[in-house]
Amino acid sequence: NTLVVGPRSALGARHVTASGRLYDSVAEVDAKLRYRSPAVAAEVTPTEDGFELELREPVDAVAPGQVAVLYDGDVVVGAGIIERVTG
C-alpha cells in the first residue's frame, strides 16, 4: 500500500522479467506487452524459469500479471507472465 509520485517519464519500463517459455532460440524479438498495444523491439535472454527482456524504448503501463508474447515476424517464439518490471 504505497503511493509513489513522480514524473510521467518515470513510468516507462525498460526491463521485464517473465516466467514462461521460449519456443525458439532467438536474441531479438518484437514483444507485445499489452493486448492492444503495438509490439516493441527487445533483446531477449533466457532464464531458468522464463526470460528477460531489455526493451529498445520505454513502454508505459506494463505491470506484473500481464502476458508478454514474443514474435519473430509473424511467428510466436515465446510467451510468459510478467513477474517484474523496472525502468
C-alpha positions in Angstrom: 0.0 0.0 0.0 2.4 2.6 -1.2 1.7 5.6 -3.4 4.7 6.8 -5.4 4.6 10.2 -7.0 6.9 11.3 -9.8 7.1 12.5 -13.4 5.3 10.6 -16.2 8.7 9.7 -17.7 9.4 7.5 -14.7 6.5 5.2 -15.7 8.3 3.7 -18.8 9.5 0.2 -18.4 12.8 -0.9 -19.9 13.4 -4.3 -18.3 10.9 -7.0 -18.0 11.3 -10.4 -16.3 8.7 -13.1 -17.1 8.1 -16.7 -16.2 7.2 -18.8 -19.2 8.8 -20.4 -22.2 10.9 -19.6 -25.3 9.8 -21.9 -28.1 12.8 -20.9 -30.3 16.4 -19.7 -29.7 16.3 -16.0 -30.6 18.2 -13.0 -29.4 15.9 -10.2 -30.6 12.1 -10.2 -30.7 9.1 -8.0 -31.1 7.3 -8.1 -27.7 3.6 -7.4 -27.1 3.2 -6.5 -23.5 -0.5 -5.4 -23.7 -3.3 -6.8 -25.8 -4.0 -3.7 -27.8 -0.5 -2.1 -27.8 1.9 -2.2 -30.6 4.9 -4.6 -30.4 8.2 -3.1 -29.3 11.7 -4.4 -30.2 13.6 -6.1 -27.4 16.6 -8.2 -26.7 15.6 -11.5 -25.0 17.7 -13.5 -22.6 16.6 -17.0 -21.4 16.4 -17.6 -17.7 15.9 -20.8 -15.7 12.1 -20.3 -15.5 11.4 -17.9 -18.4 13.1 -14.9 -20.0 14.2 -11.3 -19.5 13.5 -8.5 -22.0 15.6 -5.4 -22.5 13.2 -3.1 -24.4 14.7 -0.8 -27.0 12.3 2.0 -25.9 10.4 2.7 -22.7 6.9 1.3 -22.6 4.1 2.7 -20.3 1.6 0.7 -18.3 3.5 -2.6 -18.1 2.6 -4.5 -14.9 3.2 -7.8 -13.2 0.5 -10.3 -14.1 0.2 -9.3 -17.7 1.2 -11.6 -20.5 4.3 -11.0 -22.7 4.1 -12.6 -26.1 7.3 -12.6 -28.2 7.3 -12.6 -32.0 9.8 -13.2 -34.7 8.0 -11.7 -37.7 4.6 -13.3 -37.6 5.7 -16.4 -35.6 5.2 -16.7 -31.8 8.6 -17.6 -30.3 7.8 -17.3 -26.6 5.2 -16.3 -24.1 5.1 -15.7 -20.3 3.6 -14.0 -17.4 5.3 -10.7 -16.4 6.8 -11.1 -12.9 8.8 -7.9 -12.5 9.1 -4.6 -14.3 11.9 -2.0 -13.9 12.7 1.3 -15.5 
